[in-house]
Amino acid sequence: MENLQGKEATEDRLRRLLLLALSGDAAAYREFLDALGAHLRAYFRRRLMQAPDEAEDLVQETLLAIHNQRHTYEADQPLTAWVHAIARYKLVDCLRRRSNRDALHEPLDEELAVFAQSETEAAQARRDVLKLLDRLPERQRLPIRYMKLEGMSVVEAAHAANMSESAVKVGVHRGLKALAAMLGKES
């Protein structure tokens, strides 16, 4: 019960000081910022126990945001709810920055090895496919090479292979079927 009374007293005191500050009382505003700073420090330290320096930075960022947005506070609303909403946004931003910063410091050795291995495997697979393609008749080999390996459209492949569009489609279909049969025999 005492804790609830303490929270209500803090709410009432901070709200009274802010309303005085909004009406032009500079001393009340200084007192408001000092009291709110202590309140925010406790709020952030509970959430960032491992990073007390970041907690202090967040106190300053939040106080600055509250200063810049003080004109948006509605006097009939609870002050601490408004303050905590701003503080939560600042905390989430901090955690995102920390997450991005930590990702920048993770070692890339394993990932680089995976990329190098996959590039080697891709080059090897391409050579194997080209060897298998060489075993196909030209009417199947050229359409597959143009459409599947070089990314040409049916029209472009037909023009490049000097074939009709339907012959290119048939060549791709039959060629892929023949490649699948060759791979089936080899495995």
C-alpha positions in Angstrom: 0.0 0.0 0.0 2.9 2.3 0.8 4.4 1.7 -2.6 1.1 2.7 -4.3 1.0 5.9 -2.2 4.6 6.7 -3.1 3.8 6.3 -6.8 0.7 8.6 -6.4 2.8 11.1 -4.6 5.5 11.0 -7.3 2.8 11.4 -10.0 1.2 14.3 -8.3 4.5 16.1 -7.5 5.8 15.7 -11.1 2.5 16.7 -12.6 2.3 19.8 -10.4 5.8 20.8 -11.3 5.3 20.3 -15.0 2.1 22.3 -15.0 3.9 25.2 -13.1 6.8 24.9 -15.6 4.4 25.1 -18.6 3.0 28.3 -17.1 6.5 29.8 -17.1 7.9 28.9 -13.7 11.6 28.2 -14.5 12.5 27.1 -10.9 9.6 24.5 -11.0 10.9 23.3 -14.4 14.4 22.7 -13.0 13.0 20.8 -10.1 10.7 18.8 -12.4 13.7 17.8 -14.6 15.8 16.9 -11.5 13.0 14.7 -10.0 12.1 13.2 -13.4 15.8 12.5 -14.1 16.0 10.5 -10.8 12.8 8.7 -11.7 14.0 7.8 -15.2 17.4 6.7 -13.9 15.8 4.1 -11.8 13.5 3.1 -14.6 16.4 2.5 -17.1 18.8 1.0 -14.6 16.2 -1.7 -13.8 16.0 -2.5 -17.5 19.7 -2.1 -18.4 21.5 -3.6 -15.4 24.4 -4.7 -17.6 24.9 -1.2 -19.2 24.7 1.6 -16.6 26.4 4.0 -19.1 23.6 3.4 -21.6 21.0 4.0 -18.9 22.4 7.4 -18.2 22.5 8.2 -21.9 18.9 7.2 -22.1 17.9 9.4 -19.2 19.4 12.4 -21.1 17.8 11.5 -24.4 14.4 11.0 -22.7 14.7 14.3 -20.8 15.5 16.0 -24.1 12.6 14.4 -25.9 10.2 15.4 -23.0 11.5 18.9 -23.2 10.9 19.0 -26.9 7.5 17.5 -26.6 6.3 19.1 -23.4 3.7 21.1 -25.3 1.9 17.8 -26.3 1.3 16.8 -22.7 -2.4 16.9 -21.9 -3.0 18.1 -18.3 -5.9 15.7 -17.6 -3.8 12.6 -18.4 -1.4 10.8 -16.1 2.1 12.3 -16.5 4.0 9.1 -15.7 2.2 7.2 -18.4 3.1 9.9 -20.9 6.7 9.9 -19.7 7.0 6.1 -19.7 5.7 5.9 -23.3 8.5 8.3 -24.4 11.0 6.3 -22.2 9.9 3.0 -23.8 10.5 4.4 -27.3 14.0 5.5 -26.3 14.7 2.1 -24.7 13.6 0.3 -27.8 15.8 2.5 -30.0 18.7 1.9 -27.7 18.2 -1.9 -27.8 18.0 -1.8 -31.6 21.2 0.3 -31.9 23.0 -2.1 -29.5 21.8 -5.1 -31.5 23.0 -3.6 -34.7 26.3 -2.6 -33.1 26.8 -6.1 -31.7 26.2 -7.6 -35.1 28.9 -5.4 -36.5 31.4 -6.9 -34.1 30.6 -10.6 -34.7 33.4 -12.5 -36.4 32.7 -13.3 -40.0 35.3 -16.1 -40.4 32.7 -18.8 -40.4 30.3 -17.0 -42.8 33.2 -16.2 -45.1 34.2 -19.9 -45.2 30.6 -20.8 -46.0 30.5 -18.2 -48.8 33.8 -19.4 -50.3 32.7 -23.0 -50.1 29.3 -22.2 -51.8 31.1 -20.2 -54.5 33.5 -23.1 -55.2 30.6 -25.6 -55.2 28.6 -23.3 -57.5 31.5 -23.1 -60.0 32.0 -26.9 -59.8 28.3 -27.5 -60.3 28.3 -25.2 -63.3 31.2 -27.1 -64.9 29.4 -30.4 -64.3 26.2 -29.0 -65.9 28.1 -27.7 -68.9 29.8 -31.2 -69.3 26.4 -32.8 -69.3 25.0 -30.2 -71.7 27.8 -31.0 -74.1 26.4 -34.6 -74.3 23.0 -33.3 -75.6 22.2 -32.6 -79.2 22.5 -29.0 -80.3 18.7 -28.6 -80.6 18.4 -29.3 -76.9 21.7 -27.9 -75.6 21.4 -24.4 -77.1 17.9 -23.6 -75.8 18.8 -24.8 -72.3 22.0 -22.8 -72.3 20.3 -19.6 -73.6 17.2 -19.8 -71.4 18.3 -21.5 -68.2 21.9 -20.4 -67.9 22.0 -17.0 -69.6 18.4 -16.0 -68.7 17.2 -15.2 -72.2 13.5 -15.2 -73.0 12.0 -17.7 -75.4 12.0 -15.1 -78.2 15.6 -14.2 -77.5 16.7 -17.8 -77.4 14.9 -18.6 -80.6 16.6 -15.7 -82.4 20.1 -16.7 -81.0 19.7 -20.4 -81.8 18.1 -19.7 -85.2 15.1 -21.8 -84.2 11.3 -21.2 -83.9 9.9 -20.4 -80.5 8.0 -23.7 -80.2 11.2 -25.6 -81.2 13.1 -23.8 -78.3 10.3 -24.8 -75.8 10.4 -28.4 -77.0 14.2 -28.4 -76.9 14.3 -27.1 -73.3 11.7 -29.7 -72.3 13.4 -32.6 -73.9 16.8 -31.5 -72.9 15.9 -31.2 -69.3 14.3 -34.6 -69.4 17.5 -36.0 -70.9 19.7 -34.3 -68.3 17.5 -35.8 -65.5 17.9 -39.2 -67.0 21.7 -38.8 -67.3 21.9 -37.7 -63.6 19.7 -40.6 -62.6 22.1 -43.1 -64.2 25.2 -41.4 -62.6 23.8 -41.5 -59.1 
